[in-house]
Amino acid sequence: MDLIEKTREFAATFHEGEPSSHDMSHITRVEALCREIRKEEGGDLLTLQLAALLHDVGVIKEHEDGGDHALYSAEIASEFLGRAGVEKKNC
């Protein structure tokens, strides 16, 4: 299984039963939109797909604990990608 499929499966575990609009259909739409924007703007496809798939994985934690799901998502994504062997780059 490639990294995108592993990431999609990982992200899906965070969105099962998600009561707001942050479900997997939203994630799929964001991923498709990233692909469309890339046609005009360019960018690394792998980075864009990973960002789209992982951008809302912290939303349940926000519902449960308060706080900012974007920050939670960044932390969760960083841990997942590190375990997957993806190197951090300075952007």
Order of alpha helices (4+ residues) and beta strands (2+ residues): alpha-alpha-alpha-alpha-alpha
